[in-house]
Amino acid sequence: MKKIMLFLFVAVLAGCGPSEPAATETVESLAADPVRLKELRQQCKLDRAKLGDPLCNRVAEATRKRFYGDGKVPYTPPENSPKF
């Protein structure tokens, strides 16, 4: 009888997992995968409540990171300004 109760207790605990899958997508992984980023941006536009604010915020940050890059500007202006 004790073995059955122990088995049922373990089975109940195994079934009590998180209701939503853990968000494993980081800003860096989303920025590296433009196809997945585009899909999630579209889903966030259509149904933000379903995906949740934390994931949509990471999507927005990854989009910003892809647009602006690492923040280093490749253009260096000339020392002398042009004369018009």
C-alpha positions in Angstrom: 0.0 0.0 0.0 2.8 2.4 0.8 4.4 1.7 -2.6 1.2 2.6 -4.4 0.8 5.8 -2.4 4.4 6.7 -3.1 4.0 6.0 -6.8 0.8 8.1 -6.9 2.5 11.0 -5.1 5.4 11.0 -7.5 3.0 10.8 -10.5 1.0 13.8 -9.2 4.2 15.8 -8.6 5.4 15.0 -12.1 2.1 16.2 -13.6 2.4 19.5 -11.8 4.9 21.1 -14.1 4.8 24.7 -15.3 1.8 25.6 -17.3 3.8 27.4 -20.0 7.0 26.2 -21.5 10.1 28.0 -20.2 11.2 30.9 -22.4 14.6 29.8 -23.6 15.0 32.5 -26.2 17.4 35.2 -25.1 18.0 38.5 -26.8 21.2 37.2 -28.4 19.6 34.0 -29.7 16.7 36.0 -31.2 19.1 38.5 -32.8 21.1 35.7 -34.4 18.0 34.1 -35.9 16.1 36.6 -38.1 13.4 34.2 -39.2 12.4 33.3 -35.7 12.6 37.0 -34.7 10.3 38.0 -37.6 7.8 35.3 -36.6 7.7 36.4 -33.0 7.5 40.1 -33.9 4.3 39.3 -35.9 2.9 37.2 -33.1 3.6 40.0 -30.6 1.8 42.5 -32.8 -1.3 40.2 -33.2 -1.6 38.8 -29.7 0.8 40.2 -27.1 -1.3 38.9 -24.2 -0.9 35.3 -25.3 2.9 35.5 -25.6 3.5 37.6 -22.6 5.3 40.9 -21.9 8.7 39.4 -21.0 9.0 37.5 -24.4 7.8 40.5 -26.4 10.2 42.8 -24.6 13.1 40.4 -25.5 11.8 40.4 -29.1 11.8 44.2 -29.2 15.3 44.4 -27.6 16.6 41.9 -30.2 15.1 43.9 -33.0 16.7 47.1 -31.7 20.0 45.2 -31.3 19.9 44.0 -34.9 19.0 47.5 -36.2 21.6 49.4 -34.3 24.2 46.7 -34.2 26.8 46.8 -31.4 26.8 50.6 -31.2 30.1 51.1 -32.9 29.8 53.5 -35.8 31.9 52.6 -38.9 31.8 56.1 -40.2 34.3 58.6 -39.0 33.7 62.2 -40.1 36.6 64.1 -41.6 38.5 66.4 -39.4 38.1 69.4 -41.7 34.5 70.3 -42.4 33.6 70.8 -46.1 33.5 74.4 -47.5 30.4 75.3 -49.4 
